């Protein structure tokens, strides 16, 4: 289960099955318009709501792969994520400032009294700049300062901070590649070795089918060390209604660091449930 090569083959097969167009044009907002200019694109982006979704918001449940399901290895996982833009793109280099917050929960719903196993809190502040070339929006660069902890004390406390640099490349209206690197500031006494499990950088892609019904995400998180050791997150979603941002989602997690409390324990889980994502590509 810890070998990642078969997963790459699976992703290739899924992409082929989604019939993604081979369009070479660079995405320009969401609607092709030859009259777009760099200024009008920024104006359009600045006119959007200040408060919006950030990362994927989801509610999924499932169990272990490669083992016998029971009440201890089956659970519900959910995440909520949003951002609040503080400025328009009027800061130096046409950048803008925003706050973000993500909360993830691991919920043991099959155990007596339905206890929450772990809650992870991830607030932060970011400075982003959209990249526009030849009157086309082709990507986004972001620097951010973020904190992540599980709000517990004693030997169950987990906490670290990251100065992160992230980039998104809009290869076409249907495909986005992303990468994120971070400089860690580990202040938690009981998670000093967290880089060995939760990683030092990540990369992946998000693909949308031409009919806008399917979405496929894959993220690989590189753990510390020279080996080809990755945490793998894959999501396949099917849009419930054409006018909705809600999807039925299948999520696969393989590796370490799925939650802060158990960051050094290996998990291989398959879950299914509801996904809510932005109209445009999600952040990661």
C-alpha angles and dihedrals in degrees: 000000000000094000110101101192096086090053091058089053090050092052091051091052092048092050091051089051093052092062094223112195116249091226112157097195120112116245115261107197100291106300123057109242123163090203093068115118129183090259094048091049091053090047090052092049092046091052093061121101115289091220116057147136116290116182122008116296113212147157114206137161133196149116148254125300120220094024144064112284116236138154092276099054098036121078151138121262124192137174135192121192135174142158137211117209110217100189141016119247092284098112121099114303089016090286128152135209125231143168123225138189132190127180124188127189134194107203123191096208094163094060126084113281090011097255124197107241097197140350119202122199121200116179124162151142126247140190114208137184125193114223114224124183127175089353092304129115103232104164153324135249122204138181117194144174112216139175127206127187141140097231095236131124137221120019091343094060116115124179142155141155130218137200100207137190116199135181136190125195118198100210093176136339086275104042134054128177121201140186135181132190127186142194106216128219103193111198098159113106094209100045104051091134096049094122090067088062111020095042143228101251141001139206136182148128142249121214129190124196119243091249090052092236101109131051126186125192129184126179127179117197113200113221120214114278140058096272122099091256116151138167106225126210119182128177130183117187135185118202112240095206131009092234094046134082091214123110139182101237137198111201127192124191123185123173141025134315099047089139131012097238092056097030092135096048122093117239131185108181136164117200137173131200146098126334126194115189139167120272089244124043118308124244121243 
